[in-house]
Amino acid sequence: MILYTMMPHEQVFPPSNEGAVNQVMITYNGIPVMAEWTENHDYRVIRVMSTDPNHYMDPACMPGAKISLS
């Protein structure tokens, strides 16, 4: 079977839930992102999940960027 998708391998075939406990899908400024909860009580962007190319150019949502929802 050949699967043509833009989704990463980890999301199509998820591993055990041990590693992805802190990862959540959130929407930040209308941009869906996969983020990880950190010890500093904020989120770190792991991946932009949007199909809009302009969302990838937003420096606030680049992978590794810190997001505070409070």
LINWOSUL-V451987 format. One line per field, one symbol per residue. phi: phi as a letter, one per 30 degrees, with the letter a starting at -180 (. if undefined). psi: psi as a letter, one per 20 degrees, with the letter a starting at -180 (. if undefined). burial: 1 if it has 16 or more other C-alpha atoms within 10 Angstrom, else 0. Layout:
phi=???
psi=???
burial=???
//
This chain:
phi=.cccadddedddbddedddcddcbcbcbhicdbcbbdcddibccdcadcdcdddddcdddcdejdcbccc
psi=ppooqiqqhhhgnpaqjghkhipqprpokjopqprpprhjlaqppgqpjqiohhhiiohijqpiqppoj.
burial=0000000000000000000000100100001111111000001111111000001100001110011000
//
